[in-house]
Amino acid sequence: MARVMIVDDALMMRKTLRRMLEKIECEIVEEAASGEQALVKYAQCCPDLVTMDLTMPGMGGLEAIRQLKAQEPAANILVISALGQKHAVFEALQLGAKNYIVKPINEENLQSVVRLLLSETTKEAAHG
């Protein structure tokens, strides 16, 4: 079962993501409401995948991705962002995020992208 950490300042969005991901047998090992929390909690739970909102109070998603990739280069990050954040999404991908999904989230699309990212991670681990 894949271990996932959800990072989003909106409680409702975290609950929605949890529900969608649990349907495809992901274990939500941690949730964080800010970039600062994400860095601390990532180190504690070492998830297989992190869903990362970009716009959060305090440390936003871009800085969290930057620091997380510096701390753990193999971190598997899926950006979940609002429609008007193309520039930020591009920057997140340059920083090392693996993929992105635009809000509002389509459940089938989310599950498909998550399966893809987790299968790539499994392949990398097997060949690494």
N, CA and C of each residue as an Amber inpcrd file, in Angstrom:
protein
   384
   0.8440000  -1.1840000   0.0000000   0.0000000   0.0000000   0.0000000
   0.8910000   1.2490000   0.0000000   0.6060000   2.1810000  -0.8740000
   1.4070000   3.4010000  -0.9820000   1.1120000   4.3480000   0.1780000
   2.1760000   4.9440000   0.6880000   2.0700000   5.8870000   1.8050000
   2.0790000   7.3090000   1.2370000   1.0320000   8.0840000   1.5580000
   0.8630000   9.4140000   0.9830000   0.7250000  10.4730000   2.0800000
   1.3550000  11.6240000   1.8410000   1.1630000  12.7900000   2.7110000
   0.4670000  13.8710000   1.8790000  -0.6020000  14.4400000   2.4390000
  -1.3760000  15.4910000   1.7720000  -1.0000000  16.8360000   2.3850000
  -0.5800000  17.7840000   1.5360000  -0.2250000  19.1220000   2.0060000
  -1.1590000  20.1360000   1.3430000  -2.0400000  20.7290000   2.1500000
  -2.9800000  21.7350000   1.6580000  -3.5090000  22.4900000   2.8690000
  -3.5990000  23.8060000   2.7620000  -4.0720000  24.5900000   3.9040000
  -5.5750000  24.4610000   4.1170000  -6.3090000  23.9830000   3.1150000
  -7.7680000  23.8630000   3.2250000  -8.1530000  22.4710000   3.7350000
  -8.7550000  22.4230000   4.9050000  -9.1750000  21.1600000   5.5060000
 -10.0940000  20.3760000   4.5740000 -11.0220000  21.0620000   3.9170000
 -11.9680000  20.3980000   3.0180000 -11.2300000  19.7090000   1.8670000
 -10.2100000  20.3760000   1.3290000  -9.4340000  19.7910000   0.2350000
  -8.6570000  18.5710000   0.7340000  -8.0950000  18.6540000   1.9340000
  -7.3800000  17.4870000   2.4840000  -8.3330000  16.3040000   2.6400000
  -9.5380000  16.5770000   3.1310000 -10.5270000  15.5010000   3.3040000
 -10.9210000  14.8980000   1.9560000 -11.1030000  15.7520000   0.9510000
 -11.4800000  15.2880000  -0.3880000 -10.3750000  14.4200000  -0.9780000
  -9.1410000  14.8920000  -0.8870000  -8.0110000  14.1190000  -1.4120000
  -7.8760000  12.7840000  -0.6820000  -8.0310000  12.8160000   0.6280000
  -7.9560000  11.5800000   1.4240000  -8.9820000  10.5640000   0.9170000
 -10.2210000  11.0180000   0.7520000 -11.2920000  10.1160000   0.3020000
 -10.9640000   9.5270000  -1.0760000 -10.5130000  10.3770000  -1.9980000
 -10.2130000   9.9170000  -3.3600000  -9.0340000   8.9430000  -3.3800000
  -8.0040000   9.2300000  -2.5880000  -6.8040000   8.3940000  -2.5980000
  -7.0020000   7.0800000  -1.8640000  -7.8050000   7.0880000  -0.8160000
  -8.0530000   5.8470000  -0.0880000  -8.8070000   4.8300000  -0.9580000
  -9.5370000   5.3160000  -1.9520000 -10.2500000   4.4160000  -2.8610000
  -9.2890000   3.5950000  -3.7120000  -8.0710000   4.0930000  -3.9020000
  -7.0990000   3.3280000  -4.6910000  -6.0000000   2.7630000  -3.7790000
  -6.3990000   2.4620000  -2.5510000  -5.5460000   1.7970000  -1.5820000
  -4.2670000   2.5610000  -1.2470000  -4.3990000   3.8790000  -1.1350000
  -3.3010000   4.6900000  -0.6140000  -3.5500000   4.8740000   0.8830000
  -2.4960000   4.7660000   1.6560000  -2.5950000   5.0230000   3.0870000
  -2.1450000   6.4640000   3.3210000  -3.0320000   7.2860000   3.8610000
  -2.6770000   8.6730000   4.1640000  -1.9530000   8.6620000   5.5050000
  -0.6380000   8.8230000   5.4490000   0.1630000   8.6990000   6.6650000
   0.3050000  10.0180000   7.4100000   0.0450000  11.1270000   6.7080000
   0.1890000  12.4280000   7.3500000  -0.5210000  13.4840000   6.5230000
  -0.9290000  14.5660000   7.1970000  -1.4850000  15.7390000   6.5410000
  -0.7640000  16.9580000   7.0870000  -0.5840000  17.9660000   6.2380000
   0.0520000  19.2100000   6.6670000  -0.7110000  20.3690000   6.0520000
  -0.7870000  21.4820000   6.8100000  -1.5360000  22.6520000   6.3550000
  -0.6140000  23.7750000   5.8860000   0.7060000  23.5330000   5.9230000
   1.6570000  24.5640000   5.4790000   2.9490000  23.8870000   5.0290000
   3.7750000  24.6570000   4.3370000   5.0600000  24.1430000   3.9050000
   5.9450000  23.7690000   5.0760000   5.9130000  24.5850000   6.1250000
   6.7270000  24.2990000   7.3090000   6.3510000  22.9480000   7.9140000
   5.0350000  22.7300000   8.0710000   4.5630000  21.4510000   8.6170000
   4.9720000  20.2950000   7.7020000   4.8810000  20.5230000   6.4040000
   5.2050000  19.4700000   5.4380000   6.6430000  18.9950000   5.5980000
   7.5800000  19.9240000   5.7790000   8.9900000  19.5550000   5.9100000
   9.2290000  18.7140000   7.1610000   8.6370000  19.1310000   8.2640000
   8.8010000  18.3940000   9.5230000   8.1620000  17.0190000   9.4210000
   6.9340000  16.9770000   8.9310000   6.1970000  15.7130000   8.8800000
   6.7820000  14.7480000   7.8460000   7.3160000  15.2810000   6.7440000
   7.9330000  14.4130000   5.7360000   9.0850000  13.6310000   6.3660000
   9.9080000  14.3340000   7.1120000  11.0620000  13.6950000   7.7540000
  10.6220000  12.5990000   8.7260000   9.4510000  12.7640000   9.3340000
   8.9550000  11.7890000  10.3110000   8.3340000  10.5580000   9.6610000
   7.6620000  10.7410000   8.5120000   6.9020000   9.6190000   7.9570000
   7.4230000   9.0760000   6.6200000   8.3120000   9.8100000   5.9450000
   8.9150000   9.3590000   4.6790000   7.8930000   8.7250000   3.7210000
   6.9180000   9.5070000   3.2480000   5.8800000   8.9390000   2.3760000
   6.4010000   8.5980000   0.9760000   5.6480000   7.7630000   0.2680000
   5.9760000   7.4110000  -1.1140000   5.5890000   8.5340000  -2.0700000
   4.6160000   9.3520000  -1.6540000   4.1130000  10.4260000  -2.5030000
   3.6220000  11.5720000  -1.6260000   3.8460000  12.7960000  -2.1080000
   3.3450000  13.9950000  -1.4250000   2.4690000  14.7580000  -2.4150000
   1.2310000  15.0710000  -2.0140000   0.4300000  15.9930000  -2.8130000
   0.6670000  17.3710000  -2.2200000   0.9960000  18.3500000  -3.0780000
   1.4310000  19.6610000  -2.5880000   0.6090000  20.7860000  -3.2170000
  -0.1190000  21.4980000  -2.3660000  -0.7940000  22.7200000  -2.7820000
   0.2920000  23.7880000  -2.9460000   0.0940000  24.7510000  -3.8220000
   1.1000000  25.7900000  -4.0080000   0.8380000  27.0270000  -3.1600000
  -0.4430000  27.3760000  -2.9850000  -0.7800000  28.6000000  -2.2780000
  -1.2240000  28.2840000  -0.8540000  -0.3430000  28.5980000   0.0960000
  -0.6350000  28.3580000   1.5100000  -0.0470000  29.5150000   2.3120000
  -0.6370000  29.8090000   3.4690000  -0.0500000  30.8550000   4.3200000
   1.3080000  30.3970000   4.8580000   2.1620000  31.3500000   5.1800000
   3.5040000  30.9910000   5.6390000   4.3020000  30.5100000   4.4490000
   4.9810000  29.3910000   4.6190000   5.7580000  28.8300000   3.5200000
   4.8280000  28.1860000   2.5040000   4.8630000  28.6870000   1.2880000
   4.0230000  28.1470000   0.2190000   4.6120000  26.8700000  -0.3670000
   3.9030000  26.3300000  -1.3280000   4.2970000  25.0650000  -1.9330000
   5.6200000  25.1030000  -2.6750000   5.9050000  26.2070000  -3.3900000
   7.1560000  26.2760000  -4.1370000   8.3680000  26.1880000  -3.2240000
   8.3590000  26.9700000  -2.1530000   9.4880000  26.9350000  -1.2230000
   9.5560000  25.5820000  -0.5180000   8.4050000  25.0070000  -0.2060000
   8.3850000  23.6820000   0.4200000   8.9920000  22.6400000  -0.5200000
   8.6630000  22.7130000  -1.8080000   9.2360000  21.7770000  -2.7860000
  10.7520000  21.9780000  -2.8560000  11.1800000  23.2270000  -2.9250000
  12.6120000  23.5400000  -2.9990000  13.3550000  22.9100000  -1.8160000
  12.8360000  23.1320000  -0.6090000  13.5050000  22.6190000   0.5880000
  13.3890000  21.0950000   0.7220000  12.2360000  20.5740000   0.3380000
  12.0300000  19.1250000   0.4260000  12.9690000  18.3870000  -0.5210000
  13.1260000  18.8950000  -1.7480000  14.0120000  18.2530000  -2.7190000
  15.4760000  18.3760000  -2.2870000  15.8170000  19.4640000  -1.5770000
  17.1840000  19.6140000  -1.0630000  17.4300000  18.5970000   0.0570000
  16.4010000  18.3990000   0.8830000  16.4730000  17.4740000   2.0260000
  16.4100000  16.0220000   1.5460000  15.5520000  15.7590000   0.5460000
  15.3330000  14.3960000   0.0440000  15.1510000  14.4570000  -1.4770000
  16.2500000  14.3460000  -2.2420000  16.1660000  14.4730000  -3.7100000
  15.1900000  13.5010000  -4.3680000  14.9520000  12.3540000  -3.7460000
  14.0490000  11.3620000  -4.3370000  12.5760000  11.6130000  -4.0050000
  12.2690000  12.6860000  -3.2830000  10.8740000  12.9650000  -2.9070000
   9.9800000  12.9800000  -4.1490000   8.8590000  12.2960000  -4.0570000
   7.9050000  12.1430000  -5.1450000   6.7550000  13.1190000  -4.8820000
   6.7210000  14.2320000  -5.6230000   5.7830000  15.3160000  -5.3280000
   4.8180000  15.5310000  -6.4860000   3.5290000  15.5620000  -6.1500000
   2.4610000  15.8590000  -7.0960000   1.8600000  17.2000000  -6.7060000
   1.9910000  18.1880000  -7.5920000   1.4480000  19.5230000  -7.3270000
  -0.0390000  19.5300000  -7.6400000  -0.8240000  20.1200000  -6.7380000
  -2.2540000  20.3040000  -6.9630000  -2.5130000  21.7930000  -6.8370000
  -2.8570000  22.4420000  -7.9740000  -2.9320000  23.9010000  -7.9600000
  -4.1920000  24.4260000  -8.6210000  -4.4570000  25.6990000  -8.3650000
  -5.5930000  26.3760000  -8.9890000  -5.2740000  26.6390000 -10.4600000
  -6.3070000  26.8130000 -11.2360000  -6.1800000  26.9460000 -12.6780000
  -5.2500000  28.0840000 -13.1100000  -5.2630000  29.2180000 -12.4360000
  -4.5010000  30.3700000 -12.8810000  -3.0430000  30.4030000 -12.4680000
  -2.4680000  29.2800000 -12.0790000  -1.1080000  29.2730000 -11.5530000
  -0.1130000  28.5880000 -12.4820000  -0.2610000  28.7830000 -13.8010000
   0.6060000  28.0880000 -14.7560000   2.0840000  28.3530000 -14.5100000
   2.4340000  29.6020000 -14.2440000   3.8400000  29.9460000 -14.0280000
   4.3830000  29.2190000 -12.7930000   3.6130000  29.2130000 -11.7240000
   4.0390000  28.5500000 -10.4900000   4.1460000  27.0370000 -10.6930000
   3.2260000  26.4610000 -11.4550000   3.2720000  25.0200000 -11.7290000
   4.5470000  24.6940000 -12.5150000   4.8620000  25.5210000 -13.5130000
   6.0760000  25.3130000 -14.3010000   7.3100000  25.3780000 -13.3990000
   7.3290000  26.3590000 -12.5030000   8.4530000  26.4890000 -11.5700000
   8.5410000  25.2640000 -10.6560000   7.4000000  24.7820000 -10.1910000
   7.3760000  23.6010000  -9.3200000   7.9680000  22.3900000 -10.0480000
   7.6390000  22.2400000 -11.3220000   8.1830000  21.1250000 -12.1070000
   9.6940000  21.2790000 -12.2790000  10.1470000  22.5080000 -12.4790000
  11.5910000  22.7580000 -12.5870000  12.3010000  22.4360000 -11.2710000
  11.6160000  22.6570000 -10.1610000  12.1990000  22.3820000  -8.8430000
  12.2240000  20.8850000  -8.5160000  11.5150000  20.0960000  -9.3060000
  11.5670000  18.6540000  -9.0870000  10.2460000  17.9620000  -8.8300000
   9.1360000  18.7060000  -8.8390000   7.8330000  18.0430000  -8.7300000
   7.6810000  17.1300000  -9.9510000   7.0110000  16.0020000  -9.7710000
   6.9290000  15.0090000 -10.8490000   5.7630000  15.2360000 -11.8140000
   4.6780000  15.8500000 -11.3070000   3.4920000  16.0300000 -12.1360000
   2.5990000  17.0350000 -11.4430000   1.4930000  17.3990000 -12.0930000
   0.5560000  18.3410000 -11.4770000  -0.8660000  18.0340000 -11.9000000
  -1.7860000  18.4850000 -11.0720000  -3.2220000  18.3860000 -11.3440000
  -3.8150000  19.7460000 -11.0190000  -4.7490000  20.1800000 -11.8590000
  -5.3850000  21.4860000 -11.6700000  -6.7130000  21.3040000 -10.9480000
  -6.9820000  22.1940000  -9.9730000  -8.2770000  22.2180000  -9.2800000
  -9.3040000  22.8590000 -10.1990000 -10.5720000  22.4990000 -10.1530000
 -11.1470000  21.4510000  -9.3040000 -10.6780000  20.0650000  -9.7700000
 -10.5080000  19.1850000  -8.8300000  -9.9120000  17.8840000  -9.1010000
 -10.9340000  16.9030000  -9.6580000 -10.5370000  16.2720000 -10.7520000
 -11.3090000  15.1790000 -11.3260000 -10.7690000  13.9000000 -10.6760000
 -11.6430000  13.1630000 -10.0070000 -11.2160000  11.9980000  -9.2330000
 -10.4820000  10.9640000 -10.0820000 -11.0110000  10.6520000 -11.2580000
 -10.3660000   9.6470000 -12.1180000  -8.9890000  10.1130000 -12.5600000
  -8.8680000  11.4050000 -12.8990000  -7.5800000  11.9640000 -13.3120000
  -6.5680000  11.8780000 -12.1700000  -6.9910000  12.2730000 -10.9720000
  -6.1120000  12.2030000  -9.8060000  -5.6200000  10.7650000  -9.5970000
  -6.5330000   9.8230000  -9.5960000  -6.1720000   8.4340000  -9.3440000
  -5.2370000   7.8990000 -10.4260000  -5.4700000   8.2880000 -11.6680000
  -4.6260000   7.8680000 -12.7740000  -3.2020000   8.4120000 -12.6340000
  -3.0830000   9.6990000 -12.3220000  -1.7650000  10.3280000 -12.1710000
  -1.0320000   9.7330000 -10.9650000  -1.7430000   9.5240000  -9.8650000
  -1.1230000   8.9480000  -8.6670000  -0.6190000   7.5390000  -8.9690000
  -1.4220000   6.7310000  -9.6460000  -0.9790000   5.3700000 -10.0010000
   0.2860000   5.4240000 -10.8580000   0.3000000   6.3370000 -11.8250000
   1.4570000   6.4950000 -12.7000000   2.7050000   6.8630000 -11.8930000
   2.5910000   7.8680000 -11.0280000   3.7410000   8.3060000 -10.2330000
   4.2380000   7.1980000  -9.3080000   3.3180000   6.4700000  -8.7080000
   3.7180000   5.3950000  -7.8010000   4.3590000   4.2390000  -8.5620000
   3.8920000   3.9490000  -9.7630000   4.5020000   2.8610000 -10.5450000
   5.8980000   3.2730000 -11.0070000   6.0950000   4.5530000 -11.3490000
   7.4270000   5.0390000 -11.7430000   8.3830000   4.9510000 -10.5630000
   7.9030000   5.2980000  -9.3810000   8.7320000   5.2430000  -8.1790000
   9.1440000   3.8050000  -7.8910000   8.2140000   2.8710000  -8.0520000
   8.5090000   1.4560000  -7.8140000   9.5570000   0.9620000  -8.8090000
   9.4300000   1.3800000 -10.0820000  10.4150000   0.9860000 -11.0940000
  11.7950000   1.5400000 -10.7770000  11.8440000   2.8370000 -10.3770000
  13.1240000   3.4630000 -10.0450000  13.7830000   2.7400000  -8.8790000
  13.0070000   2.3750000  -7.8830000  13.5600000   1.6830000  -6.7120000
  14.1040000   0.3030000  -7.1100000  13.4160000  -0.3600000  -8.0180000
  13.8390000  -1.6820000  -8.4440000  15.1360000  -1.6270000  -9.2640000
  15.3090000  -0.5410000 -10.0130000  16.4930000  -0.4090000 -10.8640000
  17.6170000   0.3670000 -10.1990000  17.3040000   1.0450000  -9.0850000
  18.2720000   1.9190000  -8.4400000  19.2300000   1.1630000  -7.6140000
